[in-house]
Structures are given as C-alpha cells and as structure tokens.
C-alpha cells in the first residue's frame, strides 16, 4: 500500500474522509466554474495561482489543431482546490428548478455553471449505495451527480489538492480513493465509505 493521502495536513484514516476532504472548502466561494469538453464541469476553490504549461512538441501524426494548441504556452487560473466533474450524469438545480443537466445544450450548461459561480460552498452529501453526490451551495442551489450506467469503476469526480498534490476520487460504486495525483490508476486503493 502506498503512502497515506495527506489532505493539506490531514492524514487519511479518520472517521469520514469525504467530509474531511471537503471541510476546508465550506464557506468558500466557488469560482471559475467552467463547462469543459463534452459534459465535464470544473470549478475552483480557495486562493488563486497560475498553472503554466510550456509549449511542447507533439507527434507529427497529431492533427494540425492539436499541434498548434501544444505549440502555445497555456496559462490557467487554478485554486487551492480544483473539482473536476466527469464520467457521470449531473444536474444543477436552483430553488427546486433544474437549470441544466449533463445532456443539456452547451448554452444551457454554460448558463447553469454561471449560476453556481461565486456562490459559497455549504457542503456535500453522498449516497454510496447508489453512487450519488449532492454538492450544496448558498441560495438553495445544488449540483447532483449520479452514475452513467453499469460500469461501477467510472470515476465521477476528483478533488485536487494543490499544496499536497493529492487527489480525492469518488467512483460510481460509492468507493473513494485518495493519493498522489501522479499515481497510476492501477496503484490506487479504493475504500468503501
């Protein structure tokens, strides 16, 4: 087994690792909520810093667009914590009304993401028996996630810790993993909650 997950000074192994992972985010505004590729959603918490990816060469077999993209420096604002929602269905609900879900149009998804932006994070609830999550924000606004289908190994979301380099991951089967962000998927240890 690898080194314990250090979540900004909190060593994994307590009563509720999920709640401890998100505890430092409670009361912070979420920012740079962004609809990414496909139905991916990303969002930042905590003090900002810049992530710089220097230009690099890619295979000559890559498309011209990919070659041009990697030939440029990319500077991205990031928070102390970065939440990436992927490989799952999601829906954003405000005051009991669905604003968008993972299959909505880009325009609807972008508008729903904008609705979450700058709201204070209140907490997270999960039902590990169903593989669901509810991220709660001020203003009676929530982001719900649930599995795509029958593949219980799909990772629904990852919470990245900038200071430690660790990642807290949550899977469709309700299991979690926490460890170094550069750890191979095959080396991850998954735990029931």
C-alpha positions as CSV (number, residue, x, y, z in Angstrom):
1,X,0.0,0.0,0.0
2,X,1.3,3.5,-0.9
3,X,1.8,6.5,1.3
4,X,-1.3,7.8,3.2
5,X,-3.2,10.6,1.5
6,X,-2.3,13.9,3.0
7,X,-5.1,16.4,2.5
8,X,-3.4,19.7,3.3
9,X,-2.1,18.3,6.6
10,X,-5.0,15.9,7.3
11,X,-3.8,12.3,7.1
12,X,-6.3,9.9,5.7
13,X,-7.7,7.3,8.1
14,X,-10.2,9.1,10.2
15,X,-14.0,8.6,10.6
16,X,-15.2,10.3,7.4
17,X,-12.5,11.1,4.8
18,X,-15.0,12.5,2.4
19,X,-16.3,15.1,4.9
20,X,-12.7,15.9,6.0
21,X,-11.6,16.3,2.3
22,X,-14.3,19.0,1.8
23,X,-14.2,20.6,5.2
24,X,-11.7,23.3,4.2
25,X,-14.0,24.3,1.3
26,X,-17.0,25.0,3.4
27,X,-17.8,28.7,3.4
28,X,-15.5,29.5,0.5
29,X,-16.9,30.9,-2.8
30,X,-16.6,28.7,-5.8
31,X,-15.0,30.4,-8.8
32,X,-14.1,29.9,-12.5
33,X,-17.0,27.3,-12.8
34,X,-16.5,26.1,-16.3
35,X,-18.2,23.7,-18.7
36,X,-15.3,21.9,-20.4
37,X,-15.1,19.1,-23.0
38,X,-18.3,17.2,-23.5
39,X,-20.2,17.4,-20.2
40,X,-17.2,17.9,-18.0
41,X,-17.6,20.6,-15.3
42,X,-14.6,22.2,-13.4
43,X,-14.6,24.6,-10.6
44,X,-12.0,26.2,-8.3
45,X,-12.0,27.0,-4.5
46,X,-9.5,28.9,-2.4
47,X,-6.7,31.4,-3.3
48,X,-5.8,31.5,-6.9
49,X,-2.5,30.7,-8.5
50,X,-1.5,30.3,-12.2
51,X,-0.8,26.9,-13.8
52,X,1.6,27.3,-16.7
53,X,2.1,24.7,-19.3
54,X,5.0,25.5,-21.5
55,X,4.9,24.9,-25.3
56,X,5.9,21.4,-26.4
57,X,6.1,19.3,-29.5
58,X,3.6,16.6,-30.2
59,X,3.6,13.7,-32.6
60,X,3.6,14.7,-36.3
61,X,0.6,12.3,-36.5
62,X,-1.5,14.6,-34.3
63,X,-3.9,16.9,-36.1
64,X,-2.9,20.4,-37.1
65,X,-5.2,21.9,-34.5
66,X,-3.6,19.8,-31.7
67,X,-0.1,20.7,-32.9
68,X,-1.0,24.4,-32.8
69,X,-2.6,24.1,-29.4
70,X,0.5,22.5,-27.9
71,X,2.9,24.9,-29.6
72,X,1.5,27.7,-27.5
73,X,2.1,28.4,-23.8
74,X,-1.1,27.9,-21.8
75,X,-1.8,29.8,-18.6
76,X,-4.8,28.8,-16.5
77,X,-6.0,30.2,-13.2
78,X,-6.4,27.5,-10.5
79,X,-7.5,27.4,-6.9
80,X,-6.0,25.6,-3.9
81,X,-8.7,23.0,-4.6
82,X,-9.9,22.0,-8.1
83,X,-13.1,20.0,-8.5
84,X,-13.5,18.1,-11.8
85,X,-16.9,16.5,-12.5
86,X,-16.7,13.9,-15.3
87,X,-17.7,10.3,-16.2
88,X,-21.2,10.8,-14.6
89,X,-24.5,12.4,-15.2
90,X,-25.0,15.7,-13.4
91,X,-27.8,18.3,-12.9
92,X,-27.8,21.8,-11.5
93,X,-30.9,22.8,-9.5
94,X,-31.7,26.3,-8.1
95,X,-34.8,26.8,-6.0
96,X,-36.1,23.4,-7.0
97,X,-35.9,24.1,-10.7
98,X,-33.5,22.2,-13.0
99,X,-31.3,24.7,-14.9
100,X,-29.4,22.1,-16.9
101,X,-28.1,18.6,-16.8
102,X,-25.1,16.8,-18.4
103,X,-27.0,16.3,-21.7
104,X,-28.3,19.9,-22.0
105,X,-27.2,22.2,-24.7
106,X,-23.8,24.0,-24.3
107,X,-25.7,27.3,-23.9
108,X,-27.9,25.9,-21.1
109,X,-24.9,24.1,-19.4
110,X,-22.8,27.3,-19.5
111,X,-25.7,29.4,-18.1
112,X,-26.2,26.8,-15.3
113,X,-22.4,26.8,-14.5
114,X,-22.5,30.6,-14.4
115,X,-25.4,30.3,-11.8
116,X,-23.1,28.4,-9.4
117,X,-20.1,30.7,-9.9
118,X,-19.3,32.8,-6.8
119,X,-21.7,31.0,-4.5
120,X,-20.5,29.9,-1.1
121,X,-20.0,26.1,-0.8
122,X,-22.1,24.7,2.0
123,X,-21.3,21.0,2.0
124,X,-21.5,17.6,0.2
125,X,-23.8,14.7,0.8
126,X,-23.3,11.3,-0.9
127,X,-25.3,8.0,-1.0
128,X,-22.5,5.5,-1.6
129,X,-25.1,2.7,-2.1
130,X,-26.3,4.5,-5.2
131,X,-23.1,6.2,-6.2
132,X,-24.7,9.7,-6.0
133,X,-23.4,13.0,-4.8
134,X,-25.0,16.4,-3.9
135,X,-22.8,19.4,-3.8
136,X,-24.6,22.2,-1.8
137,X,-24.2,25.9,-2.5
138,X,-25.8,29.0,-1.0
139,X,-29.0,30.3,-2.5
140,X,-30.7,26.9,-2.4
141,X,-28.5,25.7,-5.3
142,X,-27.2,22.2,-5.7
143,X,-25.1,20.1,-8.2
144,X,-26.2,16.5,-8.2
145,X,-24.2,13.6,-9.7
146,X,-25.1,10.0,-10.5
147,X,-23.6,7.1,-12.5
148,X,-23.7,7.0,-16.3
149,X,-24.6,3.3,-16.4
150,X,-23.4,-0.1,-15.2
151,X,-19.6,0.4,-15.0
152,X,-19.1,0.8,-11.3
153,X,-15.4,1.7,-11.8
154,X,-16.2,5.0,-13.5
155,X,-14.7,7.9,-11.5
156,X,-17.4,10.5,-11.2
157,X,-15.3,13.3,-9.8
158,X,-11.9,14.3,-8.5
159,X,-11.0,16.9,-5.9
160,X,-7.4,18.0,-6.5
161,X,-5.3,19.5,-3.6
162,X,-2.8,22.0,-5.0
163,X,-0.5,22.2,-1.9
164,X,-0.1,18.4,-1.4
165,X,-0.6,17.2,-4.9
166,X,-3.1,14.7,-3.7
167,X,-6.4,13.8,-5.4
168,X,-9.6,12.6,-3.7
169,X,-11.6,10.5,-6.2
170,X,-15.2,9.2,-6.0
171,X,-16.4,6.3,-8.1
172,X,-19.8,5.1,-9.3
173,X,-19.9,2.3,-6.8
174,X,-19.6,4.7,-3.9
175,X,-15.9,3.9,-3.2
176,X,-13.2,6.6,-2.8
177,X,-9.5,6.8,-3.2
178,X,-7.0,9.4,-2.1
179,X,-3.4,9.6,-3.1
180,X,-0.7,11.4,-5.1
181,X,-2.0,13.0,-8.3
182,X,0.8,11.3,-10.3
183,X,-0.2,7.8,-9.1
184,X,-1.1,5.3,-11.7
185,X,-4.8,4.2,-11.7
186,X,-3.7,0.6,-11.2
187,X,-1.9,1.6,-8.0
188,X,-4.9,3.3,-6.4
189,X,-6.5,1.8,-3.3
190,X,-10.3,2.1,-3.3
191,X,-12.2,2.1,0.0
192,X,-15.9,1.7,0.9
193,X,-17.3,4.7,2.8
